[in-house]
Amino acid sequence: MRSFYHFMMTFRGKLVPDDKSRLADWMFEDSNFPKQSYSYDEISRYLEWNIPFSSALSIFDELWEQYQMEEVM
């Protein structure tokens, strides 16, 4: 199973960025992001303290559900 960070890297680098790719690009650039984490709570807390843009937490929740469906099932 991939970490959430590795799952997010599939959203990076869009020519026309959307919120998902913006969050992925920010995670890639942030050297302190918990890249090896599989924990919703750890990642959510990190985002709450270091929110990169206003809709980042709702985008994270949406992508976390997708991550759970693709990686856990």
C-alpha positions as CSV (number, residue, x, y, z in Angstrom):
1,M,0.0,0.0,0.0
2,R,1.3,3.5,-0.9
3,S,1.4,6.3,1.6
4,F,-1.1,9.1,1.1
5,Y,1.8,11.3,-0.1
6,H,2.6,8.8,-2.9
7,F,-1.1,8.6,-3.8
8,M,-1.2,12.4,-4.1
9,M,1.8,12.5,-6.4
10,T,-0.5,11.2,-9.2
11,F,-2.2,14.6,-9.1
12,R,0.9,16.7,-9.5
13,G,2.0,18.9,-12.4
14,K,-1.2,19.7,-14.3
15,L,-0.8,22.4,-17.0
16,V,-4.1,23.9,-15.8
17,P,-3.9,23.4,-12.0
18,D,-7.0,22.6,-10.0
19,D,-7.3,22.3,-6.2
20,K,-6.2,18.7,-6.2
21,S,-3.0,19.4,-8.2
22,R,-2.3,22.5,-6.1
23,L,-2.5,20.4,-2.9
24,A,-0.3,17.7,-4.4
25,D,2.3,20.3,-5.7
26,W,2.3,22.0,-2.2
27,M,2.9,18.6,-0.5
28,F,5.8,17.9,-2.9
29,E,7.4,21.3,-2.1
30,D,6.9,21.1,1.6
31,S,9.9,19.3,3.0
32,N,8.2,18.8,6.4
33,F,5.1,17.2,5.1
34,P,4.7,13.7,6.7
35,K,5.5,11.8,3.5
36,Q,5.5,8.3,4.9
37,S,2.3,8.7,6.9
38,Y,-0.8,6.4,6.4
39,S,-2.6,8.2,9.2
40,Y,-5.6,10.5,8.5
41,D,-5.2,12.2,11.9
42,E,-1.5,13.0,11.4
43,I,-1.9,14.4,7.9
44,S,-5.1,16.3,8.9
45,R,-3.4,17.9,11.9
46,Y,-0.4,18.9,9.7
47,L,-2.7,20.5,7.2
48,E,-4.7,22.3,9.9
49,W,-1.5,23.9,11.2
50,N,0.1,24.5,7.7
51,I,-2.9,25.1,5.5
52,P,-1.7,26.1,2.0
53,F,-5.0,27.5,0.7
54,S,-8.6,27.9,2.1
55,S,-10.2,24.8,0.5
56,A,-7.2,22.5,1.2
57,L,-8.9,20.7,4.1
58,S,-12.0,19.9,2.2
59,I,-10.0,18.7,-0.8
60,F,-7.9,16.6,1.5
61,D,-11.1,14.9,2.9
62,E,-12.3,14.2,-0.6
63,L,-9.0,12.7,-1.7
64,W,-8.6,10.7,1.5
65,E,-11.9,8.9,0.7
66,Q,-10.6,8.2,-2.8
67,Y,-7.3,7.0,-1.3
68,Q,-9.1,4.7,1.1
69,M,-11.2,3.2,-1.8
70,E,-8.2,2.7,-4.1
71,E,-5.5,1.7,-1.6
72,V,-7.3,-0.2,1.2
73,M,-9.9,-2.1,-0.7
